[in-house]
Amino acid sequence: MPPCGDGFLLTLGMELMRHTSVGLFGFVVLFLSLVPCSARNTEYAADFFSYSWKNNKIDWKNKLRIEGFYSKNARMLCNDNNNPDGLDKTTYEKFQFDIKPQHTLYSADHDSESLVIRLGIRFKGVFGAPESGAKTGMTTIKDLEEVGGLHRHAISVYVPILRLLEFDISLNDLLRMQWEGKHRFSCGIFPFSVGRGISLGDAYATMPELVGYDPAASVDQYAPGFKFTGQLGHADTLNYDLYIGILDNKAESFEVVNDHVYGQMYGKRWDQARGFGVLNYVVAGRVRFTPFDDAGRTLCVEPYALFNDHREQRIEVIGDASSKLGTLGVATEGVLGSWEFGFDGALNVGKQYVRGLDRNVVRKELISVKDGDGNMVDGIIRETYTKVLVGSSSGKGASYSKSNQKLVDSDVSFVSEDGSLAGLNGAEILDPSTGNPSGLFNAKDRFRDPYENTFGGSMFVLDASYQFNSPNIKLAVGGGLATGDENPNRDLDELNDSVIDGTYNGFIGLQELYSGERVRSSFILSGKGRIPRITSYSRWYIQELANTFPQQISRFNNLMFVGTALWYDTQLCSSRWQVNPNILFFWQNHATRIPDLSQGIPSEKYAHNFLGTEMNVYIDGWVMPGLKFFLVSGIFMPGTHFEDIKGLPLSKAERAFLNYRDRTGNDALAERVPVVGADTAYFIDAGVEYEF
């Protein structure tokens, strides 16, 4: 036990802070010197409110978290991006307040909870930036024949979020059945995951930034669904869960069912309505087998399976693809004396069906024309086609007109959903009434014929730890692999080269938010908001569009890692403190080619697979009942992969988003824009969490 004297700690902390190499450690020691030595039972606090009457009970718990965050180079790994103030720095202070009341109805006859209603409401926001907390959905504007202006609006006040609403009832009590095991039914909005939450997690709606202390706390809302759970037998040896989640519903109203969104698809020119039954749902089941659970000896084996039917995915436009994804996996957790170990592995099966697409749409553009005196007049706005051209297949967009529209529709009017029009790419359009050339040409990439992608990805993670008796130290090692592949829905070498039947070998997880168990990552794992892993380039990477899987993503996909961690627990002045440093090394599983920035296409050279090294430390201190201080800091040192690809700019879509407030008329592509670098990134996140 270290000495408890405040004077000793204060002196030690101030001395350590004199040296920059141990400045952070010195800060921690200095902070510990201010912790009161009178705290007792520091990890748990009593409920904020608890009241019982007859067979009813109401419990009410709250959690408040306030934290501050600073990062440098965490997005693009570029030190200054040609800006002396730096373009890759962020800082914020934010709060998160969760209210968690619960009502329980007990059954004396069955000695069980007959009915439980759980509610979770969240208030959150960034200090000084309330609009960052909640935004409206994305929508478009139709102006004449052009549909564009994709936008959303911020809500500039702090708003409550319904995070959890669960109705959980005992089927034994409801049906008055004397079953051998206990069975329950739940519905509403509640968390559910299988294994370690990689194949299927509960990250349904998340905060935009996930770098930092606790990625799981970033889940703002759980998915709506239904669940059956129970025991197979009288003991707790064999349990099951059957879950149905509704991830997206496009059948909830007359307007949505009849929304004209499919007009660009083959066979849908005169039948553009969405139609009924467009749902994105997941069905998952698991069995938990616990053959033994004794003191110092535990084993739990969890085989699981899931099926996701996503009927309206977006590759280039809304609804141009659908998929049926299946995942089969098994997870284990065990304890054997001082050893702990765990494993989760899964593989994907299924297919993605990509519909035939006419990429031609109407847009507005500025042109120059001659007036009656032969002078050029600039700034004339006209509507043109994007993939129907004048004069040749490399000419300018033809003007929109009613007569031209008949020619534009002539080839796609009667094609079937499984038809083929790609042979007309680059060809002149013939007048359907006379059969004569019209002077209008299809662009070389106007039509995309239907095709299929087969899913074949897989992943596994495993880790183990050993608990030393004295001092209270635990050493852990871990590693994992998620397969990767080129995106079959992006052209890489030449136009339309992705339009073939193929297998996508990258692993696809749903609502995944995995950052490690015994060895934890604060940078690379868990994807969204973390350091980007740029792993696939389209032929015209400057024209990238929104995608739905299969694609190269920044979560647990195309990744290999190994790491080690140390867990140190100590009692300091009647407060419990835990320090957890981690070091991890990351590689790509599937090598990707280096883009040719002058041509916008991949070169024949492949980037190295080594992504880099991450070092981080988590510090938690329970200093009063329910009160916890935390600090997490991480450093990422890019590897040879980022050295190979540095200089790659943001995509056109990303730059357009950053440029939407510009009123000067300056071309965003000519501006100085952030690029990928290979500089060291770091962040620090510190705060307080109070449960009451």
NORLINVEN-V21762 format. One line per field, one symbol per residue. phi: phi as a letter, one per 30 degrees, with the letter a starting at -180 (. if undefined). Layout:
# NORLINVEN-V21762
phi: ???
This chain:
# NORLINVEN-V21762
phi: .ddcddddddddddddddcddbdddddddddddcdddcdbhddbbdddabbbahccbccbbbbcbbbbbbbbidcchbdbhibddicbbbaabbbabccbdbcbcccddchbddbbccbbbccalceibddddbbdddbbbcchcdcaieabbdcdbdbdbddbabcbbddeddchccddccbbbbbkcadabbhcicdbccddbbddcbdkdbedddddadddabbcblccjdccdbbbbbbbccdabcbdaddddcddccdddeibdcbdddidjdbcbbcbbbbcccdabcdiabbbcbdbbbbccccbdbccbeidabbbccbcabbbbabbidcbaaabbabcbkbcccddbcddbcbcacbcbcddciddccidcbcbddbcccjadcddddddaddddddddddcdbdddcdbbddcdicddcdddciddcicbdddbdcbddabccdbdaaabbaabbcddbddbbcbbaaabbdbadddcbdccaeidddbdacccddccchdbdbjcdbcccbddiieicedcdcabdecddcdbdbbedadbccdahbbababbbcbcbcbhiccbbbbdbbbbbbddcdcddddddcibdddccdddddkbcbbbcbbbccbeicbcbbbbbbbcecdedddcdjdddddddddddcdcdcdiddddcddbdbdbbcdcaabbbabbbca
